[in-house]
């Protein structure tokens, strides 16, 4: 937990992720969203300040950290739950976002978790997020994390219209300052069935 507290402290005031900003600026929607692996809550806060109702989910209790960034009136649009990906339970929503988190799901449980995500995005709802790619430095024999090729990610979104997909490989530090080779597949998709 201490490791994660350090991460939350370091990332507490970073801007919302570019894919979320791009999505909201392009589609100008509101509704009910879920932020999976919300971390410090920067994406959650951005959604709420843009009139979304958000269920923020994380394995750690970061609710007060998120609430401290919201006005009293805005806090009414926040619900927070502590959940682990391996036994995730969701409710129907218009948007699910998840950045740098889904791949932390134990690979034995990933498809069970993905079915829960897919089942709870309403038809014509959206997914905005990313997955760790197979070339990511953290993909080694000692990990139980979930890694994907771009084709694997496209298959996950079989019943979606893919609106944007990017594959990124870059060497840069983690939030805690450790240099790492990142392989990320970012996707924005609209559920069609």
BELSULUR-V924115 format. One record per residue. N is the residue number from 1. NEAR is the number of other C-alpha atoms within 10 Angstrom. Layout:
BEGIN
N_NEAR, N_NEAR
END
This chain:
BEGIN
1_8, 2_7, 3_8, 4_13, 5_14, 6_13, 7_16, 8_19, 9_14, 10_14, 11_16, 12_16, 13_12, 14_11, 15_12, 16_15, 17_13, 18_10, 19_19, 20_20, 21_14, 22_13, 23_17, 24_15, 25_10, 26_9, 27_8, 28_9, 29_13, 30_15, 31_14, 32_19, 33_26, 34_30, 35_23, 36_27, 37_23, 38_26, 39_30, 40_26, 41_26, 42_20, 43_26, 44_27, 45_26, 46_19, 47_25, 48_22, 49_15, 50_14, 51_15, 52_22, 53_22, 54_25, 55_21, 56_26, 57_27, 58_21, 59_16, 60_18, 61_15, 62_20, 63_20, 64_10, 65_16, 66_22, 67_18, 68_11, 69_16, 70_17, 71_10, 72_10, 73_8, 74_17, 75_18, 76_13, 77_18, 78_22, 79_14, 80_19, 81_15, 82_14, 83_18, 84_17, 85_23, 86_16, 87_12, 88_17, 89_12, 90_16, 91_14, 92_18, 93_21, 94_21, 95_25, 96_23, 97_23, 98_21, 99_23, 100_16, 101_18, 102_22, 103_20, 104_19, 105_20, 106_16, 107_16, 108_12, 109_15, 110_19, 111_14, 112_14, 113_22, 114_16, 115_12, 116_18, 117_20, 118_19, 119_14, 120_19, 121_23, 122_18, 123_17, 124_14, 125_21, 126_25, 127_24, 128_21, 129_23, 130_23, 131_24, 132_29, 133_25, 134_19, 135_16, 136_18, 137_13, 138_19, 139_17, 140_12, 141_6, 142_7, 143_12, 144_15, 145_18, 146_20, 147_25, 148_19, 149_17, 150_18, 151_8, 152_12, 153_19, 154_18, 155_11, 156_13, 157_18, 158_12, 159_15, 160_21, 161_16, 162_17, 163_12, 164_13, 165_16, 166_11, 167_15, 168_12, 169_13, 170_11, 171_12, 172_12, 173_12, 174_12, 175_13, 176_13, 177_9, 178_8, 179_11, 180_14, 181_15, 182_20, 183_23, 184_24, 185_22, 186_21, 187_22, 188_22, 189_21, 190_22, 191_20, 192_15, 193_12
END
